[in-house]
Amino acid sequence: MKLSPQNSKGFTLIEILIGVAILAMLASGMWVAVGSYQNKKLVKKAETEIQLLEASMNEYRTDNGGMLPFGRGDEESSNIMYCALSCDYNNDGEPDDENGVTRMPYCPTFNIIRNPKAAEQGEGIPVLRVSIRTKEKGRRKVLVVLDPWGKPYRYRLGCEAEDEKGKVGEGINADFDIFSQGADGQGDSTNKNPENDDNVSNIKLL
C-alpha cells in the first residue's frame, strides 16, 4: 500500500529553524553556567592564596621589626612581594644565602612555572618570570606571583604603615593590601572603599 502525500510530509523549514534556535539557547545557557561555576572555583582559590600570602607577609613583618616593603599595587609590586616572601632578591628562583646559610622563605609554596596558562595546574602558588618596567631599574626580567587567571597578584603598603625609609603607604587597609584584579585583569584596585577591611575582600572582579 502506498503512503498518501499527507502521511509522508516531513518537517518544514520553519520547524527546523525553531528547533535549531531552541538547541542554540540551551547550549548557550549551559556554557554560561559552566563558565560561572569555573570562575567561582578560581575565585575561591584566589581567596585561599591571598590568605596564605597575607599570613606570610605578617611573618615577614614580625621578623623585620614591624617593617614592610613598599609597594604601589602595580605590576612591579608583585615582584616586591615575591622577593620579600621567598627571600630571593636576585630573582634566580632560589632563596638567597646569608652568611653562608640559605634563608628560609616565608612562603614556601611558591612554584616557578614557564607558562602562565599553567597557573591553574600543579601544587603551590605559581611564580612566572616576566619582563616588566620597574621604577628604579627600568625594564628587566623579574619573577611575579600569579593569581588563578595567570595575572600578577598586587601588593600595596597600607595607609597607616611605613616602610624602613619612612614612606607611608596608600593602601585600603591599615597594614597592607594583597589583591587580584580578577578574570579580566581590570579590577578597580584604587577604590578606597572603607568596607574593605581585610585583605581577602581586596580581590577585584569588576
SVG drawing of the C-alpha trace seen along z (x, -y; Angstrom):
<svg xmlns="http://www.w3.org/2000/svg" viewBox="-3 -59 82 61">
<polyline fill="none" stroke="black" stroke-width="0.4" points="0.0,0.0 1.4,-3.4 1.5,-6.2 -0.6,-9.2 1.2,-12.6 -0.3,-13.8 1.3,-10.9 4.8,-11.3 5.1,-15.0 8.4,-15.9 9.4,-18.9 9.0,-22.3 11.9,-24.8 10.3,-27.0 10.1,-24.0 13.7,-23.1 14.8,-26.7 12.8,-26.8 14.4,-23.5 17.9,-24.8 17.2,-28.0 16.0,-26.1 19.1,-23.9 21.3,-27.0 19.7,-28.7 20.0,-25.5 23.7,-25.2 24.3,-28.9 22.7,-28.5 24.9,-25.5 28.0,-27.4 27.2,-30.3 26.5,-28.0 29.8,-26.1 31.8,-29.3 30.2,-30.7 31.0,-27.6 34.6,-27.5 35.1,-31.2 33.7,-30.6 36.2,-27.9 39.0,-30.3 37.7,-33.0 37.8,-30.5 41.3,-29.5 42.4,-33.2 40.9,-33.9 42.7,-30.9 46.0,-32.0 45.5,-35.6 45.1,-34.3 48.3,-32.4 50.2,-35.4 48.7,-37.6 49.9,-35.2 53.4,-35.0 53.6,-38.8 52.7,-39.0 55.5,-36.6 57.9,-38.8 56.8,-41.9 57.3,-40.1 60.9,-39.1 61.7,-42.6 60.8,-44.8 57.3,-45.6 58.6,-46.9 57.0,-46.0 58.3,-46.5 56.9,-49.4 54.5,-48.5 52.3,-50.6 49.8,-48.0 51.3,-48.0 52.7,-45.0 56.2,-45.6 54.6,-45.2 54.1,-41.5 57.8,-41.1 58.4,-43.1 56.1,-40.7 57.7,-37.7 61.2,-38.8 60.2,-39.5 58.3,-36.3 60.7,-34.0 64.0,-35.6 65.0,-35.6 66.2,-39.2 68.4,-38.3 65.4,-36.6 67.2,-33.4 64.3,-31.3 66.1,-30.2 66.3,-31.7 69.4,-33.8 72.3,-32.8 73.1,-34.9 76.5,-34.3 76.7,-31.0 73.3,-29.8 70.3,-29.6 67.5,-31.8 64.1,-30.2 61.3,-31.6 58.2,-33.0 56.0,-31.4 57.5,-28.0 54.7,-27.1 55.8,-29.2 56.1,-27.1 58.1,-28.5 56.5,-27.8 57.3,-28.6 53.8,-29.2 51.1,-31.5 48.4,-29.0 49.8,-26.5 48.6,-28.8 45.7,-26.5 47.8,-23.4 50.2,-21.9 50.7,-22.5 51.5,-25.8 51.2,-29.3 52.7,-29.8 55.5,-32.2 56.5,-33.3 59.5,-35.2 58.3,-38.1 59.6,-41.4 58.2,-44.4 59.1,-48.1 60.4,-48.8 60.6,-52.2 64.3,-52.1 65.9,-49.8 63.8,-50.3 62.6,-47.3 64.0,-43.9 63.2,-40.3 61.7,-39.5 59.6,-36.9 56.0,-37.7 53.3,-35.8 50.3,-34.7 46.7,-34.5 44.4,-31.7 43.8,-33.7 47.5,-33.8 47.9,-37.5 50.1,-39.0 48.9,-39.4 49.3,-43.0 50.8,-44.2 50.4,-47.7 51.6,-49.1 48.8,-50.1 47.6,-53.7 48.8,-53.6 52.1,-51.8 55.6,-53.0 58.5,-51.2 62.0,-51.3 62.6,-54.7 59.6,-56.3 57.5,-56.2 53.7,-55.9 51.6,-53.6 48.4,-54.3 46.5,-51.0 42.9,-50.5 43.9,-48.5 45.9,-49.9 48.8,-47.4 48.9,-46.2 46.7,-45.1 47.2,-41.9 44.7,-41.5 43.9,-40.0 42.3,-42.1 40.1,-39.2 39.4,-37.3 39.6,-40.4 42.6,-42.0 40.8,-45.3 39.7,-45.4 39.5,-48.8 42.4,-48.4 42.5,-52.0 38.9,-52.3 39.3,-53.1 36.1,-51.5 36.0,-51.7 34.1,-48.4 37.2,-46.6 38.6,-45.9 40.5,-42.8 42.9,-41.5 40.6,-38.8 37.9,-41.4 40.5,-43.2 40.0,-40.7 38.5,-42.7 36.3,-41.0 34.9,-44.1"/>
</svg>
